[in-house]
Structures are given as structure tokens and as C-alpha cells.
């Protein structure tokens, strides 16, 4: 599944020649595929919400008789044609697809970061995947992240990605690259080295890049990833520093958190009578946006772009589904009223 979705994303990119716009189109296609599940979930949610006053009445009436309450609840669900899991089960079925999509995007990012790293080691300017204000989609959209691959991003890349990139090099290019790293650090670069000493080999590669001189008229790698003196901020859990050649303006993480908050606000509220649900809902309403902000702050700009696009498309779908269901319920009510008048 991961390779299949990655193939789709790469295929879309052959049309747009930019992964930023390709990710938006890719997200739209995924959302359209999952739309029937979302629709079924919304229908189930509405049914569940509609019978909540009856549920609350049963809970109050049989508060001291759990067995009787469960029996009456089962009768109510059967009578109203409500499946308690109908609002969440369809979306749970989509989770494997979503996880596979995340993995596919990570695979694309890893491949490009390795290619950029090898270009730097070969003394070339790496080809960055820019999009609007972002210099490199495969690094975080943040003034605290470099546009060129840094040690943190390289350490997230698994051995098989490095090995595949090594296999794609010509023997001459590999010998030149490995010789350069070995001369600087004493560590030879090979497919086997990534198996036996992954972290050490990555560290050796990073050390070599940091020691390389700048190309004429440009900054060296060490200068590009270095922090600007005096622009250091102490946060609760970490310290962040503004990088000289930073990758973005932190807009996508903010947009992802804001759109996540709006998404949470669109979720139906629980009716009065359940004292725990409102407090839980309020907690999740704030927790998910803050969690999204942290996730997109530390992950790639491509991932943050996907998150923003996914939320915006989901909000549009929610609005459209709700409008359709409102109209459908209104028409059904009008038919019942008309039949009553005829009688």
C-alpha cells in the first residue's frame, strides 16, 4: 500500500512538476476516495445525536439498574435503526489508508533528502523542492529549520533508503563520495555501512558536509545550517534558534493548527445531560490543534501542507454533507406534513 500510494504521488508530480501542488491534488484524491466513509459516519452521527434526549431519559430512569438500562438502550437503537458504532467505525476503516499515505509521503521526503545530501557531498548545489515561500518541502516550514538537510532530518532516514541511493550511484561517483567522507572522518560509505553502523555513518556524512568549503559566491554548508547569534529562544521543553538560511516562516504549522481548531469546532456538540462529554470535548478541541502545531513544527513542510489541505477539504466536505442531509431531512418532513394534511 505504501509503495502504491507513493507511486500515485510521484505520478501526479510528473504532471505538475512540483510536489507542493502535487500533494494538494493527492490529498484531494484521497479525500474523494474516503468520502463515502465520511458520509456514512455523518449519517450515523446524526442518528445518534437525534435520539440523545431519549437516551438521557433512559439513563435517568434506570440509573440504578444497569441491566435494565442496557436492554432498553438496545431496544431503542433497534427501533430507531441506530448502530452505536456507525459514527466511528467507517472512519476507523480508513485509518490504514491514512497511515499508508503518511508513510508514502515520508518515503518521498527521505529519498529527496538523501539525493540532496549526496549532491552536497559531491560539491554541487542540491536541487531543492520549493513551494511558494518554502525553500525545501522536505524540511520543516520554520525559521528554526535549515533549508538544506540537517543532522536531525538525516537521522530520521532508514537504512534501506540510503542503500537504494547508494545502489543508484555509479562506481566512480560512489568511490569519490566515500573517499571524501573517509578522508574527513575515517568512515567509508557503503551499503553495508548503513546496516552495521547507521547512526555513525550518517554522523560521518554530516561532519564531512560541515567541513566542506563554500562554492564560489555562496555560503558553505556549515554557514547555511548555523544559527544566527542572538536569535535564540528558550521554550518549556527545548531551545530553538533562528537558522541563517532558514526554510520558511512557520506559516503552515500555524495554518494546520488553526484549521484543526476549526475542524474541531464543526464537530457536533453533545446534548445536555452528559456531564463528562462536554469537558472531554473542550479538552480535545484544544488538544488536537496544539498537538498538530507541535507535529507540523517538527515534521516536513510537505506533511504540514498535506495537513492544511486535508483539513480545508474536510471542512468543505462537512459543509456539503451537512447541507445535503439538512435538505434531505427537510424534504422528508415536508412529505410527512403533506401526507398528514391529506389524511
Secondary structure, DSSP 8 states (H G I E B T S, - for coil): -HHHHHHHHHHHHHHHS-HHHHHHHHHHHHHHHHHHHHHHHHHHHHHHHHTHHHHHHHHHHTTT-HHHHHHHHHHHHHHHT--TTHHHHHHHHHHHHHHHHHHHHHHHHHHHHHHHHHHHHTT-------BTTBS-TTS-SSTTSBSS--HHHHHTS-HHHHHHHHHHS-HHHHHHHHHHHHHHHS----HHHHHH-HHHHHHHHHHHHHHS---TTS--HHHHHSEEEEEEEE-SS-EEEEETTB---SHHHHHHHHHHHHHHHHS----TT-HHHHHHHHHHHHHHHHHHHHHHHHS-HHHHHHHHHHHHHHHHHHHHHHHHHHHHHHHHHHHHHHHHHH-
